[in-house]
Amino acid sequence: MNLSCELGRQLMRNGAEICRVEESVERLLAAYGCSDSEVFAIPSCVIINIRTEERNYTKSVRIRTGAIHLDRLRKLNALCREICADPPAVEEAEKRLREILASPVYPAWVDYLAHGVVAFFFTLFWGGCLPDAVVAFFCGLIVKRTVGFMHSVQANGFFTNLVAAMFATVLPVILQMIGGITHVDKIIIGTIMLLVPGLAITNMMRDMLAGDYLTAVVRLTEVMIVALGITIGVAMALMAVPWLFAVVGIG
């Protein structure tokens, strides 16, 4: 039960959809002989109940928001399939799970480079020119640094996206005020694509089609809160920077 709960929690934290979490945990329990079981999962909780002839055994785990790592999700999926095909001792399975969780993720420089490159090409995609894309590259680095700091202080998703969107917008607005660039809208759009919860939107639609309406509503709320944070952050930068320039008499 402990192994199943932890596997379900890590699947959810790393981006798995609800049906994948529930099915994986059910199959894992069945592999160890617990065929009469129920699994209920929502983005913030996994509850497992195992029925025997005499009593029920129930455990739930709280899921905190975590960074999505699709490579780790792939490894967790592979581990679940291997365990179901040939169940090892529970201690061995727990050891292999800990090894996956302890394995290093992408180096910091790869994360920064990825954020910059994504912002660069999204700016070109939305109609920006090459100088705009270069500015967006540095805005992507700002987003990465800001999000990392907000996670380190355990800020929630709303404030994380608000602050990241605000700081990412400041640079292009300043450059526009001093006459350095003209397509500030393309840069902002290309940069905030880093903050758009694409995986949450995809999982929300999949959960809705699968009939998991409660989960779909939860994910829809998450998406709306993130969108609200991005909108407020961009609006604050667009209003604050020109006001500061007017105060100091620049522009």
N, C-alpha and C positions, 0 to 999 in steps of 0.2 A: 504494500500500500504506500509506504514511504517513497519507494522507487517510482511508482506510477504517478504519484502527486508531483514529485520533482520533475519528472519528464514532461508532464502536462504543463507545469508552470514555465519551464524553459522553452517549450515549443511556443507558448503564447507570447512570452517576452520577446522572442526573436522573430515574430511576424507571422506565425501560423494562423490559419483561419479556424473558426470554432469546430467545424465538422472534422477537420484534421486532428485537432487536439482530442476530441471525444473518441473518435475511432481509434487513434493510436493508443490511448490509455486503455480502452476496452480490449483491444487485441493483446496488449501487454499483460493485462490481468488474466485473460483467457489462456495465454501461453503458460502461465504459472498455475493453472488449474482453477482460477476464480471465474468460472464462466457465468455464474449468476451474479452479475454486478450491474450497477448503474453509474453513469458518469454525466455530470452536469457542469458545463463550463460557460462562463461569460468572460469578457476581457479582464475583469478584476478578480476572478475567483474560479477555482476548480474544486468541485465536490465529488467525492467517490464514496459509494456505498457497496459493500460486499455482503451478500446474504448467505448464511449457512443454515443448516437444519435447526439450530438452536437460537441463533441471534444474528443481529446485523452489526457490521463494523463500518463506521463512517469516519471520514477525514476530509477536511477542507483546507485549502491553502490560499492565502491572500497573494495576489499578483500585483506587484508594483510596476509602474511604467519603466521600461528599459529600452536601451538602444537596440534597433533591429539589425541583426546580423544574418543575412541570408545564407552565408557559407556555414555558419554554425547551425542554422536551421536544417540545412542539407545533411550535415553530419548527425544531427539528432534523429532525423528521419531514417537515415541509414542504420543507426544503432537500433532503433525500434524494430526495423525489419529483420535485422540479424538476430535480435533476441527472440522475436516471434518464431523465426525459422528454426533456431536451435537454442533454447533457453539455457543460459549458463546459471551458475549459482548466483543468488541475489547479490551477494557481496561483490562478485566479479562484475556484474552488470552495473552496480553503483560505482565501482572503480572506473569503468569505462566511461560512464556519464561524467564523473568528476574530471577525467582527463580531457574530455571535449570542452567542458566549461572552463578549464584552466588553460586550454590551448590559446596561444596569442592570436589576437585579431589583427586587422591591418595596421601597419605602422602609422605613426602620426603624420609623416610626410605624405603618405599615400592618401590619407583622408583629406588633408589640405589640398593636395593636387586635384583630387577628384572633385571637391567642391568648386575649385576655381575653374576647372575644365567644363563642368556641367553648366555653370553660370555663363561661361564664355560662349558655348555653342547654343544655349537657349537664347541668348541675346541675339545672335546671328539668325536663329530660327524665327524670332519674332520681328525681324526686319531691321535690326541694328547694323551699323557698319563696324568695320574692324576696330577703330578706336573705342567705340562703345563696348565691344566685346572684351577689350583689354581692361577697361575700367571694371566691367562686370567680373572679370577674373579675380581682381583684388577684393571686390565686394563679396565674392564667394568665400575668400579666405576670412573675411570679417565674420561672415555667418558661421563658419566652422568654429572660429575662436569664441564667439559669443555663445553659441549653443553649448560648447564644451564647458565654458565657465558656469552657465546657468545650471547645467546638470551637476556640476561639482558642488553647488550650493543647494541642490535638491529643489530647484524651482519647478513649479508645475508647468504643464504644456502651454497654457495661455500666456503666462509671463515670459516663458522662454521664447516663444514665437514673436511676441510683441517686441521684446528688446532686440532680438536678432533682426527683425524686419526694420526696426527703427535705425539701428546702427548701419545696416546695409544700405539704407536709403540716404544717409547723411552724405557719403562721399560723392555720389553722382549729383546730388542737389548743390553741393558746394562747388563742384566743377562747372555746373551750369551757371551758377551765379557769377563766377569769375570769367565766364565765356570760354570754358575749355571744351564743352561738349554741347550737343543740341538735342540728342535723342535720350533724354533722361528717362522717359517712360519705358523705352525698350530695355534699358539697363535694369530698372527696378523690376520689371516683369520677368526678365531672364534670371535675376538673382533670387526672387522670392519663389521661383519654381523649386528651389532647394528645400523650401519649408512646406510646400504643398504636400499633404498626407496622402500620396497616391496609393500606397498599400492599404491604408485604412479605408479609402473609398472603394477600392477593388474588393476587399474583404466584406465591406458592408453590402455591396451588391450581391456577392456570392451568398452571404448569410441570408439575405432577403429571399433570394431564389430558392434556397434550401429550406425555407420555412422557419429559420431561427430569427423571428421578428424582434424578440427582446434584445438579442445581440446586435441586430441591425440598427435598432434605435439607439443603443449605447454608442455604437461606432459613428452613427450620424451626428449625435451630440458632440462627440470628440472632434469630428471634422468641422462642425460649425464653430466650436470654440477656437480651434486652431485658425480658421479663416478669420474670425473676429479679431484674434490677437494680431494676425498679420496686417489686417486692414487698419487697426488702430495704430500699430507701430509705424506703418508707412505714412499715415495721415499726420502723426505727431512730428515726424521728421520734415515732411513737406511744409508744415506750418512753422515749426520752430526755427529752421535754418534761415529762411528769408527774414523772419522777425529779428533774429540775432544780427544778421547783416545790416538791417535797417537801423538797429540800435547803435552799432559801431560805425555806421556811415559808410559801409562798403557795398558796392554793386549799384 
